Amino acid sequence: MKVDLFDFELPEDRIALRPAEPRDAARLLLVQPQGGFEDRTVRDLPSLLDPGDVLVFNDTKVIPAQLSGMRRRGDAVAHVDATLHMRVAPDRWLVFVRPGKRVAAGDRIQFGHDGEACFLGQLDATVIEKREGGEVLLAFDLSGPFLDEALHAVGHIPLPPYIASKRADDERDRTDYQTIYARDEGAVAAPTAGLHFTPDLFAALDARGVERRFVTLHVGAGTFLPVKADDTQDHRMHAETGHVSQAVADAINAARARGNRVVCVGTTSLRLLESAAGADGRLAAWSGATDIFITPGYRFRVADALMTNFHLPRSTLFMLVSAFCGLERMQAAYAHAIATGYRFYSYGDGSLLFRAEA
């Protein structure tokens, strides 16, 4: 499909720079397969679900994945910024480096706050391999938990470009850009639909009899990359790693068998379940990397509903929701959201989408 079909105009003032307070006070646009749109709030979620429905959350935890450093090549020194993308070994990460032209295989990079060295004198890495699109494989001198500790000391929360271009990250973002149930470190971007949940909302969902299940997909920085191809078939997704436990697979299979709905909280949960599902829609324990790219025409196997924020134009995530509800339906929903003042992107409002019939 032509990527231009997924374009739309978004006024700058619709981009949220901070989340709603409290989190569950955010607006929620209800999108059914047919009919008008309903303007609700996230606090209404329990009343929109049935007892026995299953909410599936991504419990990945965001790490301070934004680094600033100095590239050293002999006596030549240049400043570079790096965003961790996917861990491939205890001491190795795939990263996006800017400006990419400043690094080459064999270069040494020293990372630290404002050029200051850290953690027993320095946090150094070697450029092992340079790939397309500014992607680089780095081997750090530290490994495992020692590297993790250094990254927490040196790194910044990797705010999305549309926020980072308007303000610097601060200590508040270390809490705001993390779900209350985050557990498994490894993401470099938050599963933002989950940012709306609070202990009070969890209590209300429990009282309603809605089940909660957790999977893990470590969100990569590739989620923010624009689709530069003219046609969707020419776009390459970056892989992300995750896992689904057998207990969670069994619970979701049981819910589907008894006629309850599977409601994915965020596109990351949905992409993981769709990657793990068999052709018949049944789930089993699964672990690995996925680069699944969902566009209109895809036949969903597991998800009945999707809670998600509002996404960028021409993005793979807007393509996903268009596959879920239909392109014309989502174009109309986004036009409604823009006209009625919904806040967009990571810190913005949410939507609850019910899948269109294939």
N, C-alpha and C positions, 0 to 999 in steps of 0.2 A: 504494500500500500504506500501511497505517496505520503511522506512525512508532513507535507503542507496541510493535509487534512486534519492534523492534530494541533494546529496553531490557533491561538486566540489572543486577544488584547487584554492585558491586565493592568489597571492603574497602579502606579507605584504605591499609593497610600493603602492598598489592600494587602501589602506584604507585612505580616506581623513580625515585630522585632522583639517582643516579649510574649510569653504565654499568658493566657487568662488567669485571673486569680479569684477564687481558687480554681484549680485545674478543671474541675468538672462543671464550671460555670460557662465553659465554651459553648458556642452554638453548634447544633447538629442538624444537618440537612438530611431529611428522610427521602430517599429516592426509591420508589416502587417501580416495577416494570412498566406500569401504565398509570395514567392520571396525573394530577398535579403534584407539586412538591410541598412537603410539610416542613415548617421551620420549628425546630425543637431545640432543646439543650441536651448536653451530654448526660445530665442528671436524669433525663427521661429514659435512658437506655433500658433499665429494668422493665419498664412498662411496654417496651417495644419488642421484648423477647418472651418466649414461653418457658415455663418450667421444663427442665430437661434439655433445653438448648445448650450448646457448648461454645463458650468463647475461647478462642485459641490465641494465646499471647506469645510474643517473642521475648524471651528473658535475657537477651544479649545485653552486655554492659559496655557503654562507651568508654574508651580509653583516651587519654590526652594525646591524640595522634597528630597534632599539628606541630611541626618542628621548624626552627630556624637555625641555620648553620653556615659555616664558612667552608667552602671547597678549597682545598689546598692541592696545588699541582706544582711541585718544586717551590719556587719563590712566588708563584702567582696565586693570588687569593681572590675569591669572588663569593658574594653572598648568594645563598640559595634557600628556598623554602621547600619543605617536603611534607607530604601528607601520607601517612601510613595507609596502606590499602588492603593488603591481605598477608597474614603471617604464613610462611611456607616452611619454617624450621624454627627451633628455639632461638636462633640468633639471626634469622633472615626474614625480611619483609619485602614485599612488593610495595613500591611507593610511587606517588606522582611528584615529580620535581619541577619547580618553576624557578628560573627559566631552564627548560630542559637542555638548551644548547650549551649551558655552562658546565655540564658534567659529561664524563666519558668513562668507560671501563678502566678500572685501576685508580681512579681518583680517590682521595681521602676526604671525608667530610667530618668536621667537628661541630657537634650540636651543643647548644647551651642557651640560657636566657640572655638575650641581647649581647651575644658574643662571649659571655662569661663561661668558663669551663665549669664542669660539675662532676660529681660522683667520682671520688678518688682522682680528681684532676681533669677528667675529660669523658665525653661520650662520643666515641669515634665510630665511623663506619667506612667500609670500602665499597665502591661501586663495582659490583660483580658483572653486571650486564645491563645494557641500555636497550630498551624496547621501543615500540611505536607509541606515539601520543604522549610523550613525556613520562612513560612508565619506566622505572628503574628497579633492579634487584639490588638491595643493600645487604651486606653482611656486617652486623655490628660486632664490636669487640667484646661486648657483654652478651650473655645468653640466659634464657629462661627467666627465673624470678629476679635475677640481678638486672637484666635488661628492663623488665617490667618496672622495677623500682626507679631506675634511672629515667624512664619515660615519664613516670608520674612527677618526677622532680623537674624535668626539662620541658615537657610538652604542654601544649595548650589544647583546650577543648576545640575540636574541629567544627566550628560553626559553619553552616552552609554558606556558600559564596554570597547569596542574596542578603544575608544578615551581616556577614563579616565585612562586606563592602560598605556597610553603613555605620558600623560601630565595632569596637574591639570587644573580644570576649572578656568576661570578668568572673569573679568568684561565684556570683549568683548562677552563672551558666553551668557550673559543675553540678548543681542540683537541678536546675530547670531542664537541662538537656539530658535527663536521665529518668527512666521510668521508676516508679516506686518499687517495682518488683525485679529490677535489673539484678542479675546474679552472675552470669558467665562472661568474664571480660574478653573482649576481642573486637567489638564493633568500632568503626571510625565514623559512624553516623547513627543517630538515634532512630529506633522504630517509632516514628513520631505519633502515630495514632494512639500508642500506649501512654503518651505523656498526659492524656486527659484523665487518667484514672487516679482515684484517691481512696484512702481507707474507707471513707463513708460510702463511696460508690460500690466498692467491693462488698460492704456489709449489705447494701440494698440488693445487690445481685444475688448474694447468698440467700437473703430472705425470699427472693422471688423463685429460688430453686434453679438458678442458672449455674451450670458447671464452668469451672475454670481449668484450662489445661495449658501447659507451657512447653514450647519447643524453642530451639535456639538456631538462629541464623545470624552470623556475624556480618553486619551490614558494611559494605565497602564504600570507599569514596567514589567508585564508579557510578553510584546511584545519582550523583549530581552532574555527571558528564552529559553535555548536550548530544543529541543525535545529529551528527554532521552529514550523514548520508541523505540522499534525496528519496530513497525508497527503504522501507523498513527491512526488507530482505537483505540489505547490504550493511546493516548495523551489527556490530559485534558486542555482545554483553560481556562485562567482566565477571569472573566467577566469584562466588561467595561460599563460605563453608558453613555447614550446619549439621544438626542431628535431630531425630525424632526418636523418643524412647518407645519400647514395646508397650509399656503401660499406657502412654498417651495414644498410641496407635489403636490399642484395644478399646479405649474409652471413646474415641471418635467413631470407630466402626460400630460400637454398640449404640451410640446416639443415632447414627444414620439408620441402623437396623430397626430401631423403634420409631422412626419417623420424625425425630427432632432435627433441628437445623445446626449446621456447623457454621459458626460466625467467626471469620478471621479478623483479628485486630491488627490491621496493617497489611500492606502489600507484601512485606517480608514473610509474615506467617503464611499468607496465601501461596506465595511462590514456593516456599519450602514444602507445604503439604502437597501441592500439585507435582512437585519434583519427586516426592516420596511415594505417591499413589500408583497402584497398578492400573492396568487398563480397565479393570472393573470398578475402580474407585476405592478399593480396599487398601488400607495402610498396614505397613509392617515397620519394624524398627529400621531406621535408615540413618546413614552418616556419610558425609562426603561433600563434594563441591557441586554447586549448581550454577549454570548460566542460562537458565530458562528465560525465554523472551516471549511474553504473552501479548499477542496483538489480536484484533478482531478476526474471528473465524476459529479461534481456539475453543475447544470443547472442555469445559471445566469438569473435573472428576470428583472433587470433594466439597469445595466451598459453596454454601448456599447464600451467604451474605458477607459483606465486607465493610468494616468500619475503617475509614481512612481519611486523611487530611486532603486538602486541595493541592493539586500538583502543578508543576511548571508546564507551560505550553511546549509542544514538540518533544515532550519527555517520554521515556519508556513507561513511566508510571501512569501518565494520562492515557497512553495506549492501552495499558492493562485495564484500567477502569472502563475504557471504551469497549474493550472486549467483554467485560463483565456485564455491562448494562446496555451496550449498543452505542455507537458513536453519536448518532443524532440525539439520543437520550442524554448522554453526558454533556454534549455541547449545550443543550437546553438547560441542564442542571447548573453548569458553570455560569451561563449567562444569568440565571436567576440568582446565583450566589453573589456575583459581581454587582448586580443591580440592587441587591438588598443588604449590601455591606458586610458580607462574610469576610473574615480574615484568612489569608492564604498562607500556605507552605508550612514549614516545620513547627513554628510556634502558633499557627493559626487555628481556625475552627475545624470541625470534623464533619463527616457525612456518614450515613449508614445506607449502604447500597444493597438492594436485593437483586439477585441475579436474574437476568432476562432468560426466558426459555430459549433453548438452542433452536 
